[in-house]
Amino acid sequence: MSRVSVDITDHIARVTLTRPDKMNAVDPQMAEAIVRAGQSLMESDIRAVVLSGEGKSFCAGLDVMSFANFAAGDPEALVMPRTHGNTNIFQEVAMVWRRLPVPVIAALHGAVYGAGLQLALGADIRIAAPDAKLAIMEMKWGLIPDMGGMVLLPRLVRSDVIRRMVYSAQPVAADQARDWGLVTELSDDPQAAALEMAQEIAGKSPSAIRAAKRLIAVSESGADEDMILLAESREQAGLFGTPHQMEVIAANMARRKPKF
């Protein structure tokens, strides 16, 4: 049974977790399907991605039934091999979306726990329903967040917030998550809001959007000031006078939407 669907319309990819009977909980098949979906979009001409989940929740975390199998196996053989560059398969569930060259918008509702939260952290932007609940749930099982969370969380929230969420494993409301920086904004219909934002992004210069994502990644990577300033100049030089940039100028002068 498919765990993830991918639909591309008007240069926007809608990636949907399709295991609603299990609240989209992540088992090995789901992890592989999520990574495969991200990889399938790497060389496409999409301009934005909307990431969402079917049913009552975005993703309720690790599949509990699979947990016993994880624990019974060889832990090092499970998590130590770097199967996807610098990540294992579970870390790539989140990191593949950061590697994707276009913006990813996660539409969150219901439970966004553990693996689900770390998946959402891989997105560029997170739009949550007011009744969504977010949690770093791994401590409930005597574990730590290990799906890219320790790369992605410090870029969004303070150290004390991370510690509180990791140590307690307690869910927090969407408005609190927004105040802490985990959520970008709230919407009564996060999927519709995410799609509207994706459409707005898709109407911008595709090459400039991709350059912006690359530049932001450099700026948040811990690079020094010289490297960031050089990256700014390099990306800008690569955009001046290109067909996309000239079309933006022509469209602005004619007061029409650009055509790419």
N, C-alpha and C positions, 0 to 999 in steps of 0.2 A: 504494500500500500504506500502511495506517495505521501511524504511528510511535508513537502513544500511545493507550492505552485509558483510559476513565474509567468506573468502576462505582460507583454510589451505593447503599448499603444501610444502613439504620438510622442515617441522617444522617452516615455516614462515607463519604467519597469515596476510592476506591482508584485512584490515578493510576499507571499502569504504562508504562514505556518498552518498546516491543514491537519492537525490532530486534535480537533476540538473535544473529542470524547475523553482525552487525557489532559485537557487544558494546555495543550501544546507542550507538554513536558518533554524534556530532551533526553532521549535514549541514544545509543550509538548510531542508529539509523537516521534519527533526526539531525544529529550533529553532522553526519556525512552529507545529508541532503541540504542543510543550510550552507555548508562550505561549498558544495557543488553548485548551488544556485548563485552564490557570489562569484565563483570562478567563471561561470558561464557568461557573466556580464562584463568581464574584464575587457574584452576586445570588441564589444558591441558599440553601436553609435548612440546608446542611450544618453540622456542628459540629466536624469535624476532617478532616484529609487524611493518607493514608498514601501516600508517594511511593516507588516502587521500580522495579527493572528486571528484565526477563525474562532467562533464560539464565545465563551464567557470571559476568557482571559487572553492576554497577549502571550504569556508563557509563564507557567507556574514553577519553573525550575527544573531540576533533575528528576527524571522518571524514577519514582521510588522503587518500583519493581526491578529496575536495572541496577539500583544502588547495591544490592546484595552481590550481584555478579561483579561489579567493580571492586568491592571490598574483598571478594574471594580470590580474585586474580592476583597476578604479580604487579604491585603498584608501580614499580620502576618501569617495567615493560609497558605499562599502560600510559604513563604520563611523561616519561623522560625522553623518549625519541623525538627529535625535531623533524616531524614529518612534512611540515609546510614552511620551509625557510627557517625562521627562528621560533616557530611555534609547534605545539602538538595539535592534534585534530580538534581538541576541545577548545584550546585557546584561539584557534583559527575561526571558530564560530563567531567570535566578536571581531577579531582583527581583520578578517577578510573584507569587512565593510569599510574599515579605515584604509585598506589597500586599494579599494575600488576608486577609480579616478574621478568619479562624479559624486555629488552630494547625496547622502542617504538620510531619509526622514523616517523616524520610527513613530508609528501611531500606537499608543499604549492604552490599554484598558484592563480592568479586572486585576488579576494577580500578575505582578512583574517581579518575580522572585528569583534569587540565585542566578542560575544560568540564563534566565530570561532577562534579568537586569543587566548582566554583563553583555548579552547580545545587544540590548538597547544602547548600551554605552558605546558600542562600535559605530553607531549612527552619528551623523554630523549634528542632527537636530532631533529632539524628542518632544512630541506633542502628546499630552496625557489627558484622559478623561478625568473629570473632577473626583470620581470615586475610585480611581486606580490606587492600588497599594504597591509600594516598592520596598524590596528588602534584599539585603545581602544575607542569604539564608543558610550559607554553608555551615556556620557554627552550630546550627541545630543538629547537624549530623556529625559533629566533632571534626569538621574540616575547615579549611580556609578557602576564600575565593581564589580560583586558579584558572579562570578562563579569560585572562587578559585584564581582569579587574584592577590589578595593581599597577598596570600601565595606564589605564584609562581614567580611573577614579581620581588620582591626584591632579589630573589636568582640569577637573571640574569642581572639586569641593575641597574644603579645608581638611587638614590631617585629623582634627578632633572629630569631625563629622564621619570620616571614614572609620575611625576607631570605634565610635559609638555604634555605627551600623554593623560593623564586623563583629564586635564583641557581643552585642545583644541579640543579633539576628531578628530584631523586631521590625515589622513592617511600618512604613511611614506613609502618611497620606500624600496625595499628589501635590497639594498646595505647599506642604512642608518640603517636599522634594524639589519643588520649583524654587522655594526660597533658599534652599541649600545649593542649588545649581545643577541638580541631577536632571531636572526637567526644564525644557526651554519655555514652554507655555502650556496653558490648559485650554481645552475645547470640549464642549458637550458632544461633538462628533469628531474625534481625533482623526479618523480615516479621511473624512471629507476635508478637514483642515490640512492634513498632510498632502493630499492630492492637489489641493488648491496651491499650496506652497510649491510643490513639485512643478506644477504648470507654470507658475511664475518664474521659477529657475530655468525651466526648459525654454522660456522665451528670451533668455539672455544669451550673450555670445558663448557658445559651447567651449571655445578654446580659452576664453577668459575665466569661465567658471572652473575649468580643470586647472588652470594656472593658479587660481585663488586657493583651491583645495591643496595643491602642492605647497604653496607658500605658507598657508596656515599650519600645515604639518611640520614644516621646518621651524616655524616660530615657536611651536609648542614642544619641540623635541629636546629642548635644552641647549640648542646651538647658541654659540656666543653672538654678540651683537654684530661683529664683522660678517659672520656667515649669513645672518638674517638680512642685513642690509645688502649684501652681495646677491642673495637670492631674490630680493625685491627687484633689483636692477636687472638681473638676468631674465626673470619672468616678464618684466615690462618690455624689455628690448625684444623679446620674442613675440610680443603682441602687436607692437606698432606697425601699422601699414599692412597687416594681414587682411585677407578677404573678409573675415568675420568682423574685424575692427572697422574696416571701411564701410561695411554694410550697416553697422551701428550708427556711424556718422551720417550716412545717407538717410537712414530711417529717421534719425532725430531731426535732420534738416527738413525732411518732407513731412514730419509729424505723423508718421505711420509706424506700425510695428515692424521690426526687422524680420527678414526672412533668411533662415539659415538652412 
